[in-house]
Amino acid sequence: MPPRRSYDQYCSAARALDLVGDRWTLLIVRELLAGPRRYTDLHADLPGVSTDVLASRLKDMERDGLATRRRLPPPGAATVYELTPRGAALLPVLQAFGAWGEAELGERRPTDAVRAHWFALPLLRALAGLGMRGLVEVRLEEGDFHVRAGGEPVDAAPVDAAPADAAPVYAAPVYGDGPAPTPVDARLTLPTPVSEAVARGTLPLLEALRAGQITVEGEGPVAKALREG
């Protein structure tokens, strides 16, 4: 592979941007935070990216220890990409970008693509603000997804901290597309205007819950706490 471009500045921010400053890289991280994804799935959920650019970014992420590639056993028998713990440690970076960018979101434009799971990160921020922990399934008009609120921090150790012959380590997903694979602690249903307002930061999750704008299902502590606001 060609050498990685660098700002050649002795600054941690510049070094970080050497790795993730290229167009599409952080959005690929956003998609891989959901767990293993096939190349075709990534391409479908990153509208606007060319196949050449996506392939190039994934190769760069593998080289830099942010992502890894493996072959699933039968019956899946597909090649998937997933984040290493080093790559998953970018979650707080994406959350900070998302919080900073809320003011830029505005109303949805006719040309805007949308996927249900793109609301996972703002919802995780909102649930964290309420101190919630657990598996929460979310139903939107655009589709379903699930989030693991209040998970343990990801190990951000440098990739060269492990022995060269060590088995690959994969990061646990923080959200997933579609219904949750195991019993959930709560199930939320949000109308489109509410989900968009929460994503923009103009409607606090707690306010929407208290106003009855979000339907909460479940009998566990998380569901009860959300219903009680």
Salt bridges, closest charged atoms under 4 A:
ASP22 OD1 - ARG5 NH2 3.00
GLU31 OE2 - ARG30 NH2 2.90
GLU31 OE1 - ARG37 NH1 3.16
GLU31 OE1 - HIS117 NE2 2.83
ASP41 OD2 - ARG38 NE 3.08
ASP45 OD2 - ARG37 NH2 2.62
ASP45 OD1 - ARG115 NE 2.95
ASP60 OD1 - ARG63 NH2 3.34
GLU62 OE1 - ARG69 NE 3.43
ASP64 OD1 - ARG4 NH1 2.68
ASP64 OD1 - ARG63 NE 3.35
GLU82 OE2 - ARG70 NE 2.12
GLU102 OE2 - ARG125 NH2 3.15
GLU107 OE2 - ARG200 NH2 3.79
ASP112 OD1 - ARG109 NH2 3.09
GLU137 OE2 - ARG139 NE 3.79
GLU137 OE2 - ARG187 NE 2.81
GLU142 OE2 - ARG108 NH2 2.92
GLU152 OE2 - ARG133 NH2 3.29
ASP177 OD2 - HIS117 ND1 3.67
GLU196 OE2 - ARG108 NH2 2.70
GLU217 OE2 - ARG139 NH1 3.81
GLU219 OE1 - ARG227 NH2 3.98
